[in-house]
């Protein structure tokens, strides 16, 4: 399905990105699809499909898996590897790891694209309200962020890539 150059690029993305979706490339899901096809075949062999719970479960699982494969293929097709070598690395943008002081508490975040966001792992989307508030700021800059719990004073302490 992929030529050698695409395969190398995908391996590099997998190596660099902890993003869960990209780690489930369609090729990794296809063995599951084969097992589901066998489950469907076995369930059909049991006869009346209208009252066959095993068949219904297998069809539902197959539909979920096909949708997952399609979603991953769409993410890969629309993904772009960003070369930050020519960018100003003094400001916060996607790929930055930032240390900020939020109302007197030091916190560390990685700024990511929407698909990679995982607040529990301190990975926030550049498009989130906090990501928007941080975008373009430099070390030493201060801002006020409107959180659901009220205003939060932020000071940028460190930016790294």
ABEGO torsion letter per residue (X at the ends): XBBAAAAAAAAAAAAABABAAAABBAAAAAAAAAAAAAAAAAAAAAEBAAABAAAAAAAAAAAAAAAAAAAAAAAAAABBBBBAAABBAABBBBGBBBBBBBGGBBBBBBBBBAAABBAAAGBBBAABAAAAAABGBBBGBBBBBBBAAEBBBBBBABBBX
